[in-house]
Amino acid sequence: MTLPLSPLAIELIGSAAAVITTLCWVPQALKVIRTRETRSLSLVMYLMLAIGVTLWLAYGVLIASWPLIVANGVTIFLVAIILGMKLRYG
């Protein structure tokens, strides 16, 4: 069953979801940058996340969805910072 929403409303919902789920990584990235503390972070989880987000980014590019492209582009940047710090500081 599909809701009777306009394409604009659907894009706004997707954009809001993208902004919220992307910004959730900012506090973690800032904390890791500030403290250099990464021992409690799972390397496997961040590797899997980076792969998954990269695939979502590719999917967004393939279907030309700007909310997916921007959100996953920013997310992979933030996750790469965290992952890089994890690899460097353990």
N, C-alpha and C positions, 0 to 999 in steps of 0.2 A: 504494500500500500504506500503510495506516495502522497506527501502532504502538498496541498496547493500553494506552494511558495514560488515567488518569482525567482528568476535566475540571480538577480541582485541579492535577494535575501539569502539565498543559498551560499553565494560567494561571501557575504558578510559573516555568516555563521562559520564557514571554513576559515575565513581570515581571523576571526576572534579566537577560534580554537588554535590556530597556528601561532598567534601572538602569545597566548597564555602558555602553551606547551614549550615554546621556544624560550620565553623569558624565565621559565622555571630553572634553567641551567645557569643563569647569571649568578645567583648567590653561591652555588657550588664552585663555579670557576673563580669568582672573586676570593672565596675562602682559600682555595688551593693556591692561588697566586700569592695571597697575603701570607699564609702560614707555611707553605711548602710541605704541608702534612698530607700524605696520600696513603699511608699504610692501611687505613681502614677501607679504602676504595678497592673494589674488585676489578682487577685487570681484565679478566675474561668478560665481565659484564660490559665494561667500557669498549672493548674490542668489538663485541657483538653489537652494541649500540651504534658504534661508528659505521659498521658495515650496513646495518639496517637503515640508518639515516641516509647513507650514501645511496642506497637503493631507492629510498623514497625520493631523494633529490633527482635521481635519474628518471624515475617514473613521472615526477612533476614536469621535468623537461620534455619528456616524450609526449605528454598530454597537454603541454603548454598551460599548466595551472600555476599562476603567479603565487597564490598563497602557499602551495607546496614547495615551489622553487625557493622563495625567499625564506620561509620558515626553516626548511631543511638546510639551506645554505648557511644561515646564521647558526643553526643548531650544530652542524658539523664543525663549524669554526670553534664554538664553545667547547664541544666534546673533544676536539683535537687538542685544545689547550689543556684540558683536564688530563687526557690520555698522555700527552707529552710530559706533563709534570709527573704523572704516575710512573712513566718509564724512567724519567730522570732521577726522581727522588725516592722511588720505591714505595 
